[in-house]
Amino acid sequence: MNMNDQYSPERDRLRMQVLKILAILVAMLLIMAFAAALYKLDQSWTYNNDGIRITSHEQSSTYVNVNDHGFTRSIPNNVR
């Protein structure tokens, strides 16, 4: 057995400190990635003019449904 292969408590402590630091760094990176993903998700949501988030596809459509507006128009009297 080589002298370098012997058990060393100092080496174990150093190894544990390095592993703890790496674990903390990985946890911080995961938290930052999660926060960035949430930020991007929030940016991708659609809001109306009042600042309220639109949740349904029908509300976010840019096309006008004729049935919604067809009966609200009135013809002026001088045109008839």
N, C-alpha and C positions, 0 to 999 in steps of 0.2 A: 504494500500500500504506500502510495506517495504521500509526502507530508502535506501537499496542497489539497488532497482529497479528505483530510480529516474534518470532523464536525467543528464548526466555529459558531458560537452564539452571536458574535458580532456580525458575521456574515448573514445570519438568519434575520437579525434585527434590521440590517441595512436592506435586505431583500424585501422584508415586510413593509418598510417605509416607502420603498420605491413602488411596490404594488399598491399601497394606499394612495400615493400621489397619483398614480396612473388611473386608479379607480375614480378618484375625485375629478380628474380631468375629463375622463370619458363621461361621467355623469353631467358635468357642466356642458359638454358638447351636445349631449342628448337634450338637455333642457333648452339650450339655444336653438337647436334644430326644431324642436317642438314649438317654441315661441315663433320662430320664423314661419313655420307651416301655418300656424293659427293666423298670423298677420296676413299672409298671402291669401288664405281662405276668406278673411274678412274683406280684403281688397277686391275679391272676385264677386262678392255679393252685389246685387243691384238695389239701388235705393231710388225711391220716387222723389218728386220735387219737395215734399215735406220732410225729407230725411228719414222716412220710415222704410225699413228693409222690405223688399218685395219677396214673398216666399213662394208664390205659385207661378207657373209658367204662363197662365192666362193673364196675370197682372203685368208681366214683363213683356208681353207681345207688343210689337210696334205697329201691327195691323189693326185697322179700325173695323169692328164688326158692324155691318150695316143694320142689323137688327137692334143694336144698342142705341143707334142714333137716328134711325129712320123716322120714328114717330115724335121726336122732340122738336123737329123743325116745323115752323109754321110758314105758310105762304102769305106774303103781305096782301092786303085787300086790293091794292091798285093793280096787281098782276092778274087777278082772276078775271 
